[in-house]
Protein backbone atom coordinates (compact mmCIF):
# COMPACT_ATOMS: atom_id res chain seq x y z
CA UNK A 1 0.00 0.00 0.00
CA UNK A 2 3.09 2.25 0.05
CA UNK A 3 3.10 5.64 -1.70
CA UNK A 4 5.99 6.64 -3.95
CA UNK A 5 6.71 10.37 -4.03
CA UNK A 6 8.97 12.59 -6.09
CA UNK A 7 9.84 16.24 -5.68
CA UNK A 8 13.15 17.94 -6.43
CA UNK A 9 14.26 21.54 -5.92
CA UNK A 10 15.76 21.46 -9.41
CA UNK A 11 12.22 21.51 -10.82
CA UNK A 12 12.11 25.13 -9.60
CA UNK A 13 14.85 26.13 -12.05
CA UNK A 14 11.93 26.55 -14.43
CA UNK A 15 11.31 30.00 -12.99
CA UNK A 16 8.81 31.92 -15.08
CA UNK A 17 9.58 35.17 -13.25
CA UNK A 18 7.44 38.28 -13.41
CA UNK A 19 4.84 39.57 -15.82
CA UNK A 20 5.36 43.24 -16.64
CA UNK A 21 3.09 45.24 -18.94
CA UNK A 22 4.02 48.46 -20.64
CA UNK A 23 1.44 51.25 -20.46
CA UNK A 24 0.55 53.65 -23.28
CA UNK A 25 2.62 56.45 -21.73
CA UNK A 26 5.74 54.29 -21.83
CA UNK A 27 5.78 53.47 -18.12
CA UNK A 28 5.55 49.91 -16.78
CA UNK A 29 2.81 48.64 -14.54
CA UNK A 30 4.21 47.16 -11.35
CA UNK A 31 5.12 43.53 -12.25
CA UNK A 32 3.36 40.52 -10.76
CA UNK A 33 4.40 36.88 -10.69
CA UNK A 34 3.72 34.81 -13.78
CA UNK A 35 0.59 32.69 -13.10
CA UNK A 36 2.67 29.51 -13.23
CA UNK A 37 4.91 30.57 -10.39
CA UNK A 38 7.58 28.30 -8.95
CA UNK A 39 6.47 29.45 -5.49
CA UNK A 40 3.27 27.43 -5.84
CA UNK A 41 5.21 24.19 -6.12
CA UNK A 42 7.63 25.18 -3.36
CA UNK A 43 4.74 25.97 -0.97
CA UNK A 44 3.05 22.69 -1.92
CA UNK A 45 6.21 20.73 -1.16
CA UNK A 46 6.48 22.43 2.22
CA UNK A 47 2.87 21.65 3.14
CA UNK A 48 3.11 18.02 2.05
CA UNK A 49 6.34 17.57 4.01
CA UNK A 50 4.69 18.98 7.16
CA UNK A 51 1.53 16.89 6.79
CA UNK A 52 2.98 13.58 7.95
CA UNK A 53 1.55 11.80 4.89
CA UNK A 54 5.03 11.35 3.41
CA UNK A 55 6.72 10.03 6.55
CA UNK A 56 6.71 6.44 5.27
CA UNK A 57 6.68 7.22 1.55
CA UNK A 58 9.16 5.76 -0.89
CA UNK A 59 11.09 8.85 -2.00
CA UNK A 60 11.97 8.50 -5.68
CA UNK A 61 14.87 10.49 -7.09
CA UNK A 62 14.33 11.97 -10.53
CA UNK A 63 16.74 11.52 -13.41
CA UNK A 64 16.79 13.21 -16.80
CA UNK A 65 14.65 11.62 -19.46
CA UNK A 66 16.68 10.57 -22.47
CA UNK A 67 16.05 11.98 -25.92
CA UNK A 68 14.66 8.61 -27.00
CA UNK A 69 12.21 8.68 -24.08
CA UNK A 70 11.09 12.21 -24.95
CA UNK A 71 10.77 11.13 -28.59
CA UNK A 72 8.15 8.56 -27.61
CA UNK A 73 5.85 11.51 -28.30
CA UNK A 74 7.79 14.64 -29.22
CA UNK A 75 9.60 15.23 -32.48
CA UNK A 76 13.37 15.37 -32.31
CA UNK A 77 13.27 18.79 -33.97
CA UNK A 78 11.11 20.11 -31.14
CA UNK A 79 13.35 18.57 -28.48
CA UNK A 80 16.34 20.25 -30.12
CA UNK A 81 14.41 23.53 -30.28
CA UNK A 82 13.74 23.51 -26.53
CA UNK A 83 17.40 22.75 -25.82
CA UNK A 84 18.54 25.54 -28.14
CA UNK A 85 16.18 28.21 -26.79
CA UNK A 86 17.10 27.47 -23.18
CA UNK A 87 20.84 27.30 -23.92
CA UNK A 88 20.67 30.69 -25.63
CA UNK A 89 19.33 32.39 -22.50
CA UNK A 90 15.65 31.51 -22.70
CA UNK A 91 12.67 32.81 -24.60
CA UNK A 92 9.15 31.72 -25.51
CA UNK A 93 7.93 28.38 -26.83
CA UNK A 94 4.60 30.03 -27.61
CA UNK A 95 3.11 33.40 -26.57
CA UNK A 96 2.21 31.98 -23.14
CA UNK A 97 5.09 29.61 -22.43
CA UNK A 98 8.34 31.21 -21.27
CA UNK A 99 11.51 29.21 -20.69
CA UNK A 100 14.76 30.21 -19.01
CA UNK A 101 18.22 28.58 -19.00
CA UNK A 102 17.21 26.26 -16.14
CA UNK A 103 14.03 25.12 -17.87
CA UNK A 104 15.78 22.41 -19.87
CA UNK A 105 17.09 20.58 -16.81
CA UNK A 106 13.78 21.02 -14.98
CA UNK A 107 11.75 19.72 -17.93
CA UNK A 108 13.84 16.63 -18.62
CA UNK A 109 13.95 15.87 -14.88
CA UNK A 110 10.15 16.18 -14.64
CA UNK A 111 9.69 13.78 -17.55
CA UNK A 112 12.27 11.41 -16.08
CA UNK A 113 10.58 11.60 -12.68
CA UNK A 114 7.28 10.55 -14.25
CA UNK A 115 9.04 7.51 -15.72
CA UNK A 116 10.74 6.64 -12.43
CA UNK A 117 7.47 6.86 -10.51
CA UNK A 118 5.82 4.61 -13.10
CA UNK A 119 8.64 2.10 -12.67
CA UNK A 120 8.23 2.18 -8.88
CA UNK A 121 4.58 1.16 -9.30
CA UNK A 122 5.21 -1.43 -12.02
CA UNK A 123 8.08 -2.99 -10.05
CA UNK A 124 5.86 -3.34 -6.97
CA UNK A 125 7.97 -1.04 -4.80
CA UNK A 126 4.87 1.11 -4.29
CA UNK A 127 1.17 0.63 -4.99
CA UNK A 128 0.61 4.24 -6.04
CA UNK A 129 2.74 7.30 -6.78
CA UNK A 130 2.55 11.08 -6.75
CA UNK A 131 4.87 13.40 -8.68
CA UNK A 132 5.04 17.05 -7.64
CA UNK A 133 6.47 18.00 -11.03
CA UNK A 134 7.39 21.24 -12.72
CA UNK A 135 7.01 22.25 -15.53
CA UNK A 136 3.60 20.69 -16.24
CA UNK A 137 2.96 18.84 -19.47
CA UNK A 138 -0.57 18.12 -20.64
CA UNK A 139 -0.80 20.97 -23.18
CA UNK A 140 2.55 20.15 -24.81
CA UNK A 141 2.01 18.93 -28.37
CA UNK A 142 4.16 16.64 -30.43
CA UNK A 143 6.10 19.51 -32.00
CA UNK A 144 5.51 22.52 -29.75
CA UNK A 145 5.08 23.68 -26.21
CA UNK A 146 2.04 25.63 -25.14
CA UNK A 147 -0.02 26.59 -22.12
CA UNK A 148 2.99 26.75 -19.74
CA UNK A 149 3.94 23.15 -20.72
CA UNK A 150 7.26 21.96 -22.18
CA UNK A 151 7.25 18.13 -22.42
CA UNK A 152 4.15 15.99 -21.97
CA UNK A 153 5.08 14.07 -18.82
CA UNK A 154 2.03 11.83 -18.65
CA UNK A 155 2.26 10.77 -22.31
CA UNK A 156 5.95 9.98 -21.93
CA UNK A 157 5.27 7.93 -18.79
CA UNK A 158 2.32 6.09 -20.36
CA UNK A 159 4.36 5.13 -23.42
CA UNK A 160 7.13 3.94 -21.11
CA UNK A 161 4.63 1.73 -19.28
CA UNK A 162 3.48 0.25 -22.56
CA UNK A 163 7.07 -0.49 -23.59
CA UNK A 164 7.31 -2.41 -20.32
CA UNK A 165 4.36 -4.60 -21.28
CA UNK A 166 1.30 -2.76 -19.97
CA UNK A 167 -1.46 -3.20 -22.52
CA UNK A 168 -4.32 -0.86 -21.57
CA UNK A 169 -3.68 2.51 -19.92
CA UNK A 170 -6.17 5.06 -18.62
CA UNK A 171 -5.34 8.76 -18.28
CA UNK A 172 -7.79 10.88 -16.29
CA UNK A 173 -7.18 14.62 -16.63
CA UNK A 174 -9.10 16.86 -14.19
CA UNK A 175 -7.19 20.07 -14.91
CA UNK A 176 -9.64 22.91 -15.57
CA UNK A 177 -8.06 23.32 -19.02
CA UNK A 178 -8.43 20.60 -21.62
CA UNK A 179 -5.42 18.28 -21.98
CA UNK A 180 -5.08 18.79 -25.70
CA UNK A 181 -1.54 17.42 -25.96
CA UNK A 182 -2.54 14.19 -24.25
CA UNK A 183 -5.63 13.86 -26.43
CA UNK A 184 -3.48 14.39 -29.53
CA UNK A 185 -1.04 11.69 -28.45
CA UNK A 186 -3.71 9.01 -27.96
CA UNK A 187 -6.34 10.13 -30.47
CA UNK A 188 -5.95 7.10 -32.71
CA UNK A 189 -4.80 4.59 -30.08
CA UNK A 190 -7.52 2.28 -28.70
CA UNK A 191 -5.11 0.94 -26.05
CA UNK A 192 -5.27 4.24 -24.12
CA UNK A 193 -8.45 5.63 -22.57
CA UNK A 194 -8.10 9.40 -22.24
CA UNK A 195 -10.72 11.13 -20.08
CA UNK A 196 -10.85 14.90 -19.60
CA UNK A 197 -13.00 16.81 -17.12
CA UNK A 198 -12.57 20.49 -17.95
CA UNK A 199 -14.30 23.85 -18.12
CA UNK A 200 -16.34 24.11 -21.30
CA UNK A 201 -15.06 26.34 -24.11
CA UNK A 202 -12.15 27.67 -22.07
CA UNK A 203 -8.56 26.78 -23.05
CA UNK A 204 -7.34 25.85 -25.56
CA UNK A 205 -9.95 26.97 -28.08
CA UNK A 206 -11.48 24.23 -30.19
CA UNK A 207 -10.51 21.32 -27.95
CA UNK A 208 -12.55 19.09 -25.65
CA UNK A 209 -16.08 19.02 -27.03
CA UNK A 210 -18.22 15.94 -26.40
CA UNK A 211 -18.08 14.90 -30.06
CA UNK A 212 -14.29 14.50 -29.95
CA UNK A 213 -14.30 10.75 -29.27
CA UNK A 214 -11.22 9.44 -31.08
CA UNK A 215 -10.14 8.55 -34.59
CA UNK A 216 -11.69 5.70 -36.61
CA UNK A 217 -10.71 2.48 -34.91
CA UNK A 218 -10.35 4.24 -31.56
CA UNK A 219 -13.82 5.74 -31.20
CA UNK A 220 -14.91 6.06 -27.60
CA UNK A 221 -11.43 5.93 -26.10
CA UNK A 222 -11.29 9.72 -26.04
CA UNK A 223 -13.82 10.91 -23.45
CA UNK A 224 -14.51 14.61 -23.06
CA UNK A 225 -16.77 15.98 -20.33
CA UNK A 226 -16.89 19.78 -20.68
CA UNK A 227 -18.52 21.34 -17.62
CA UNK A 228 -20.07 24.80 -17.22
CA UNK A 229 -18.41 27.52 -15.15
CA UNK A 230 -19.26 27.23 -11.48
CA UNK A 231 -19.18 23.44 -11.35
CA UNK A 232 -18.04 22.28 -7.95
CA UNK A 233 -17.67 19.12 -5.92
CA UNK A 234 -21.12 17.71 -6.64
CA UNK A 235 -20.84 18.17 -10.41
CA UNK A 236 -17.41 16.56 -10.61
CA UNK A 237 -18.58 13.66 -8.43
CA UNK A 238 -21.61 13.11 -10.66
CA UNK A 239 -19.45 13.16 -13.81
CA UNK A 240 -17.28 10.45 -12.30
CA UNK A 241 -20.28 8.40 -11.21
CA UNK A 242 -22.30 8.58 -14.42
CA UNK A 243 -19.60 8.60 -17.10
CA UNK A 244 -16.00 8.06 -16.01
CA UNK A 245 -16.28 5.08 -13.67
CA UNK A 246 -18.66 3.03 -15.87
CA UNK A 247 -16.42 3.52 -18.92
CA UNK A 248 -13.28 2.68 -16.95
CA UNK A 249 -14.85 -0.55 -15.67
CA UNK A 250 -15.63 -1.61 -19.25
CA UNK A 251 -12.20 -0.58 -20.56
CA UNK A 252 -10.40 -2.34 -17.65
CA UNK A 253 -7.05 -0.51 -17.60
CA UNK A 254 -3.95 -2.21 -16.27
CA UNK A 255 -2.56 1.11 -15.01
CA UNK A 256 -4.22 4.46 -14.27
CA UNK A 257 -2.60 7.88 -14.57
CA UNK A 258 -4.10 11.14 -13.34
CA UNK A 259 -3.10 14.51 -14.75
CA UNK A 260 -3.83 16.45 -11.58
CA UNK A 261 -4.38 20.14 -12.18
CA UNK A 262 -5.76 21.94 -9.14
CA UNK A 263 -6.97 24.92 -11.17
CA UNK A 264 -10.62 23.84 -10.96
CA UNK A 265 -10.50 25.07 -7.37
CA UNK A 266 -12.74 27.79 -5.97
CA UNK A 267 -9.79 30.18 -5.66
CA UNK A 268 -8.01 29.75 -8.98
CA UNK A 269 -7.39 32.89 -11.07
CA UNK A 270 -7.31 30.97 -14.39
CA UNK A 271 -10.46 28.91 -13.95
CA UNK A 272 -14.07 29.52 -12.99
CA UNK A 273 -14.88 26.37 -11.07
CA UNK A 274 -15.70 25.73 -7.41
CA UNK A 275 -13.93 22.53 -6.38
CA UNK A 276 -12.69 22.54 -2.78
CA UNK A 277 -10.26 20.47 -0.74
CA UNK A 278 -13.10 18.06 0.00
CA UNK A 279 -13.86 17.71 -3.71
CA UNK A 280 -10.29 16.89 -4.63
CA UNK A 281 -10.04 14.43 -1.74
CA UNK A 282 -13.21 12.68 -2.92
CA UNK A 283 -12.04 12.47 -6.55
CA UNK A 284 -8.68 11.04 -5.52
CA UNK A 285 -10.37 8.51 -3.27
CA UNK A 286 -12.69 7.44 -6.10
CA UNK A 287 -9.75 6.91 -8.44
CA UNK A 288 -7.79 5.03 -5.77
CA UNK A 289 -10.74 2.69 -5.24
CA UNK A 290 -11.10 2.27 -9.01
CA UNK A 291 -7.44 1.31 -9.30
CA UNK A 292 -7.84 -1.18 -6.45
CA UNK A 293 -10.82 -2.70 -8.24
CA UNK A 294 -9.38 -2.87 -11.74
CA UNK A 295 -5.58 -2.93 -11.74
CA UNK A 296 -4.23 -4.09 -8.39
CA UNK A 297 -4.09 -0.49 -7.16
CA UNK A 298 -1.60 0.72 -9.78
CA UNK A 299 -2.05 4.49 -9.86
CA UNK A 300 0.33 7.31 -10.85
CA UNK A 301 -0.74 10.92 -10.22
CA UNK A 302 1.28 13.73 -11.82
CA UNK A 303 1.02 17.44 -11.09
CA UNK A 304 -0.28 19.67 -13.87
CA UNK A 305 -1.73 23.18 -13.44
CA UNK A 306 -3.06 25.17 -10.52
CA UNK A 307 -2.42 28.89 -10.04
CA UNK A 308 -3.68 29.91 -6.63
CA UNK A 309 -0.58 30.53 -4.55
CA UNK A 310 -2.62 30.06 -1.39
CA UNK A 311 -5.00 27.21 -2.23
CA UNK A 312 -3.15 24.84 -4.61
CA UNK A 313 -1.01 23.39 -1.78
CA UNK A 314 -4.11 22.53 0.25
CA UNK A 315 -5.97 20.98 -2.69
CA UNK A 316 -2.89 18.91 -3.51
CA UNK A 317 -2.66 17.79 0.11
CA UNK A 318 -6.30 16.67 -0.14
CA UNK A 319 -5.39 14.55 -3.18
CA UNK A 320 -2.70 12.77 -1.18
CA UNK A 321 -5.23 12.21 1.58
CA UNK A 322 -7.59 10.60 -0.93
CA UNK A 323 -4.77 8.53 -2.43
CA UNK A 324 -3.58 7.21 0.92
CA UNK A 325 -6.87 7.01 2.79
CA UNK A 326 -5.31 9.04 5.60
CA UNK A 327 -6.33 12.45 6.94
CA UNK A 328 -3.54 14.86 7.83
CA UNK A 329 -5.58 17.02 10.19
CA UNK A 330 -4.71 20.15 8.19
CA UNK A 331 -7.98 21.90 7.46
CA UNK A 332 -9.27 23.96 4.58
CA UNK A 333 -8.08 27.58 4.89
CA UNK A 334 -11.60 28.63 3.86
CA UNK A 335 -13.21 26.71 6.73
CA UNK A 336 -16.13 28.61 8.24
CA UNK A 337 -16.56 31.01 5.33
CA UNK A 338 -19.75 31.54 3.37
CA UNK A 339 -17.75 31.03 0.15
CA UNK A 340 -16.74 27.49 1.11
CA UNK A 341 -20.26 26.63 2.20
CA UNK A 342 -21.69 27.85 -1.11
CA UNK A 343 -19.02 26.07 -3.18
CA UNK A 344 -19.71 22.79 -1.44
CA UNK A 345 -23.47 22.88 -1.97
CA UNK A 346 -23.40 24.40 -5.48
CA UNK A 347 -25.19 22.27 -8.09
CA UNK A 348 -27.32 23.53 -10.96
CA UNK A 349 -29.39 21.95 -13.73
CA UNK A 350 -26.93 23.08 -16.41
CA UNK A 351 -24.21 21.02 -14.75
CA UNK A 352 -26.33 17.87 -14.83
CA UNK A 353 -27.29 18.66 -18.43
CA UNK A 354 -23.63 18.89 -19.45
CA UNK A 355 -22.90 15.52 -17.86
CA UNK A 356 -25.94 14.02 -19.57
CA UNK A 357 -24.79 15.41 -22.94
CA UNK A 358 -21.43 13.69 -22.50
CA UNK A 359 -23.12 10.47 -21.44
CA UNK A 360 -25.36 10.49 -24.51
CA UNK A 361 -22.44 11.18 -26.85
CA UNK A 362 -20.49 8.26 -25.43
CA UNK A 363 -23.39 5.83 -25.14
CA UNK A 364 -22.74 4.81 -28.74
CA UNK A 365 -19.48 3.22 -27.60
CA UNK A 366 -20.10 2.15 -23.98
CA UNK A 367 -22.95 0.85 -21.87
CA UNK A 368 -23.98 3.96 -19.96
C-alpha positions in Angstrom: 0.0 0.0 0.0 3.1 2.3 0.0 3.1 5.6 -1.7 6.0 6.6 -3.9 6.7 10.4 -4.0 9.0 12.6 -6.1 9.8 16.2 -5.7 13.2 17.9 -6.4 14.3 21.5 -5.9 15.8 21.5 -9.4 12.2 21.5 -10.8 12.1 25.1 -9.6 14.8 26.1 -12.1 11.9 26.5 -14.4 11.3 30.0 -13.0 8.8 31.9 -15.1 9.6 35.2 -13.3 7.4 38.3 -13.4 4.8 39.6 -15.8 5.4 43.2 -16.6 3.1 45.2 -18.9 4.0 48.5 -20.6 1.4 51.2 -20.5 0.5 53.7 -23.3 2.6 56.5 -21.7 5.7 54.3 -21.8 5.8 53.5 -18.1 5.6 49.9 -16.8 2.8 48.6 -14.5 4.2 47.2 -11.3 5.1 43.5 -12.3 3.4 40.5 -10.8 4.4 36.9 -10.7 3.7 34.8 -13.8 0.6 32.7 -13.1 2.7 29.5 -13.2 4.9 30.6 -10.4 7.6 28.3 -9.0 6.5 29.5 -5.5 3.3 27.4 -5.8 5.2 24.2 -6.1 7.6 25.2 -3.4 4.7 26.0 -1.0 3.0 22.7 -1.9 6.2 20.7 -1.2 6.5 22.4 2.2 2.9 21.6 3.1 3.1 18.0 2.1 6.3 17.6 4.0 4.7 19.0 7.2 1.5 16.9 6.8 3.0 13.6 7.9 1.6 11.8 4.9 5.0 11.3 3.4 6.7 10.0 6.5 6.7 6.4 5.3 6.7 7.2 1.6 9.2 5.8 -0.9 11.1 8.9 -2.0 12.0 8.5 -5.7 14.9 10.5 -7.1 14.3 12.0 -10.5 16.7 11.5 -13.4 16.8 13.2 -16.8 14.6 11.6 -19.5 16.7 10.6 -22.5 16.1 12.0 -25.9 14.7 8.6 -27.0 12.2 8.7 -24.1 11.1 12.2 -25.0 10.8 11.1 -28.6 8.2 8.6 -27.6 5.9 11.5 -28.3 7.8 14.6 -29.2 9.6 15.2 -32.5 13.4 15.4 -32.3 13.3 18.8 -34.0 11.1 20.1 -31.1 13.3 18.6 -28.5 16.3 20.2 -30.1 14.4 23.5 -30.3 13.7 23.5 -26.5 17.4 22.7 -25.8 18.5 25.5 -28.1 16.2 28.2 -26.8 17.1 27.5 -23.2 20.8 27.3 -23.9 20.7 30.7 -25.6 19.3 32.4 -22.5 15.6 31.5 -22.7 12.7 32.8 -24.6 9.2 31.7 -25.5 7.9 28.4 -26.8 4.6 30.0 -27.6 3.1 33.4 -26.6 2.2 32.0 -23.1 5.1 29.6 -22.4 8.3 31.2 -21.3 11.5 29.2 -20.7 14.8 30.2 -19.0 18.2 28.6 -19.0 17.2 26.3 -16.1 14.0 25.1 -17.9 15.8 22.4 -19.9 17.1 20.6 -16.8 13.8 21.0 -15.0 11.7 19.7 -17.9 13.8 16.6 -18.6 14.0 15.9 -14.9 10.1 16.2 -14.6 9.7 13.8 -17.6 12.3 11.4 -16.1 10.6 11.6 -12.7 7.3 10.5 -14.3 9.0 7.5 -15.7 10.7 6.6 -12.4 7.5 6.9 -10.5 5.8 4.6 -13.1 8.6 2.1 -12.7 8.2 2.2 -8.9 4.6 1.2 -9.3 5.2 -1.4 -12.0 8.1 -3.0 -10.1 5.9 -3.3 -7.0 8.0 -1.0 -4.8 4.9 1.1 -4.3 1.2 0.6 -5.0 0.6 4.2 -6.0 2.7 7.3 -6.8 2.6 11.1 -6.8 4.9 13.4 -8.7 5.0 17.1 -7.6 6.5 18.0 -11.0 7.4 21.2 -12.7 7.0 22.3 -15.5 3.6 20.7 -16.2 3.0 18.8 -19.5 -0.6 18.1 -20.6 -0.8 21.0 -23.2 2.5 20.1 -24.8 2.0 18.9 -28.4 4.2 16.6 -30.4 6.1 19.5 -32.0 5.5 22.5 -29.7 5.1 23.7 -26.2 2.0 25.6 -25.1 0.0 26.6 -22.1 3.0 26.8 -19.7 3.9 23.2 -20.7 7.3 22.0 -22.2 7.3 18.1 -22.4 4.2 16.0 -22.0 5.1 14.1 -18.8 2.0 11.8 -18.7 2.3 10.8 -22.3 6.0 10.0 -21.9 5.3 7.9 -18.8 2.3 6.1 -20.4 4.4 5.1 -23.4 7.1 3.9 -21.1 4.6 1.7 -19.3 3.5 0.3 -22.6 7.1 -0.5 -23.6 7.3 -2.4 -20.3 4.4 -4.6 -21.3 1.3 -2.8 -20.0 -1.5 -3.2 -22.5 -4.3 -0.9 -21.6 -3.7 2.5 -19.9 -6.2 5.1 -18.6 -5.3 8.8 -18.3 -7.8 10.9 -16.3 -7.2 14.6 -16.6 -9.1 16.9 -14.2 -7.2 20.1 -14.9 -9.6 22.9 -15.6 -8.1 23.3 -19.0 -8.4 20.6 -21.6 -5.4 18.3 -22.0 -5.1 18.8 -25.7 -1.5 17.4 -26.0 -2.5 14.2 -24.2 -5.6 13.9 -26.4 -3.5 14.4 -29.5 -1.0 11.7 -28.4 -3.7 9.0 -28.0 -6.3 10.1 -30.5 -6.0 7.1 -32.7 -4.8 4.6 -30.1 -7.5 2.3 -28.7 -5.1 0.9 -26.1 -5.3 4.2 -24.1 -8.4 5.6 -22.6 -8.1 9.4 -22.2 -10.7 11.1 -20.1 -10.8 14.9 -19.6 -13.0 16.8 -17.1 -12.6 20.5 -17.9 -14.3 23.8 -18.1 -16.3 24.1 -21.3 -15.1 26.3 -24.1 -12.1 27.7 -22.1 -8.6 26.8 -23.0 -7.3 25.9 -25.6 -10.0 27.0 -28.1 -11.5 24.2 -30.2 -10.5 21.3 -27.9 -12.5 19.1 -25.6 -16.1 19.0 -27.0 -18.2 15.9 -26.4 -18.1 14.9 -30.1 -14.3 14.5 -29.9 -14.3 10.8 -29.3 -11.2 9.4 -31.1 -10.1 8.5 -34.6 -11.7 5.7 -36.6 -10.7 2.5 -34.9 -10.3 4.2 -31.6 -13.8 5.7 -31.2 -14.9 6.1 -27.6 -11.4 5.9 -26.1 -11.3 9.7 -26.0 -13.8 10.9 -23.4 -14.5 14.6 -23.1 -16.8 16.0 -20.3 -16.9 19.8 -20.7 -18.5 21.3 -17.6 -20.1 24.8 -17.2 -18.4 27.5 -15.1 -19.3 27.2 -11.5 -19.2 23.4 -11.4 -18.0 22.3 -8.0 -17.7 19.1 -5.9 -21.1 17.7 -6.6 -20.8 18.2 -10.4 -17.4 16.6 -10.6 -18.6 13.7 -8.4 -21.6 13.1 -10.7 -19.5 13.2 -13.8 -17.3 10.4 -12.3 -20.3 8.4 -11.2 -22.3 8.6 -14.4 -19.6 8.6 -17.1 -16.0 8.1 -16.0 -16.3 5.1 -13.7 -18.7 3.0 -15.9 -16.4 3.5 -18.9 -13.3 2.7 -17.0 -14.9 -0.5 -15.7 -15.6 -1.6 -19.2 -12.2 -0.6 -20.6 -10.4 -2.3 -17.6 -7.1 -0.5 -17.6 -3.9 -2.2 -16.3 -2.6 1.1 -15.0 -4.2 4.5 -14.3 -2.6 7.9 -14.6 -4.1 11.1 -13.3 -3.1 14.5 -14.8 -3.8 16.4 -11.6 -4.4 20.1 -12.2 -5.8 21.9 -9.1 -7.0 24.9 -11.2 -10.6 23.8 -11.0 -10.5 25.1 -7.4 -12.7 27.8 -6.0 -9.8 30.2 -5.7 -8.0 29.8 -9.0 -7.4 32.9 -11.1 -7.3 31.0 -14.4 -10.5 28.9 -14.0 -14.1 29.5 -13.0 -14.9 26.4 -11.1 -15.7 25.7 -7.4 -13.9 22.5 -6.4 -12.7 22.5 -2.8 -10.3 20.5 -0.7 -13.1 18.1 0.0 -13.9 17.7 -3.7 -10.3 16.9 -4.6 -10.0 14.4 -1.7 -13.2 12.7 -2.9 -12.0 12.5 -6.6 -8.7 11.0 -5.5 -10.4 8.5 -3.3 -12.7 7.4 -6.1 -9.8 6.9 -8.4 -7.8 5.0 -5.8 -10.7 2.7 -5.2 -11.1 2.3 -9.0 -7.4 1.3 -9.3 -7.8 -1.2 -6.4 -10.8 -2.7 -8.2 -9.4 -2.9 -11.7 -5.6 -2.9 -11.7 -4.2 -4.1 -8.4 -4.1 -0.5 -7.2 -1.6 0.7 -9.8 -2.1 4.5 -9.9 0.3 7.3 -10.8 -0.7 10.9 -10.2 1.3 13.7 -11.8 1.0 17.4 -11.1 -0.3 19.7 -13.9 -1.7 23.2 -13.4 -3.1 25.2 -10.5 -2.4 28.9 -10.0 -3.7 29.9 -6.6 -0.6 30.5 -4.6 -2.6 30.1 -1.4 -5.0 27.2 -2.2 -3.2 24.8 -4.6 -1.0 23.4 -1.8 -4.1 22.5 0.3 -6.0 21.0 -2.7 -2.9 18.9 -3.5 -2.7 17.8 0.1 -6.3 16.7 -0.1 -5.4 14.6 -3.2 -2.7 12.8 -1.2 -5.2 12.2 1.6 -7.6 10.6 -0.9 -4.8 8.5 -2.4 -3.6 7.2 0.9 -6.9 7.0 2.8 -5.3 9.0 5.6 -6.3 12.5 6.9 -3.5 14.9 7.8 -5.6 17.0 10.2 -4.7 20.1 8.2 -8.0 21.9 7.5 -9.3 24.0 4.6 -8.1 27.6 4.9 -11.6 28.6 3.9 -13.2 26.7 6.7 -16.1 28.6 8.2 -16.6 31.0 5.3 -19.7 31.5 3.4 -17.8 31.0 0.1 -16.7 27.5 1.1 -20.3 26.6 2.2 -21.7 27.9 -1.1 -19.0 26.1 -3.2 -19.7 22.8 -1.4 -23.5 22.9 -2.0 -23.4 24.4 -5.5 -25.2 22.3 -8.1 -27.3 23.5 -11.0 -29.4 21.9 -13.7 -26.9 23.1 -16.4 -24.2 21.0 -14.7 -26.3 17.9 -14.8 -27.3 18.7 -18.4 -23.6 18.9 -19.4 -22.9 15.5 -17.9 -25.9 14.0 -19.6 -24.8 15.4 -22.9 -21.4 13.7 -22.5 -23.1 10.5 -21.4 -25.4 10.5 -24.5 -22.4 11.2 -26.8 -20.5 8.3 -25.4 -23.4 5.8 -25.1 -22.7 4.8 -28.7 -19.5 3.2 -27.6 -20.1 2.2 -24.0 -22.9 0.8 -21.9 -24.0 4.0 -20.0 
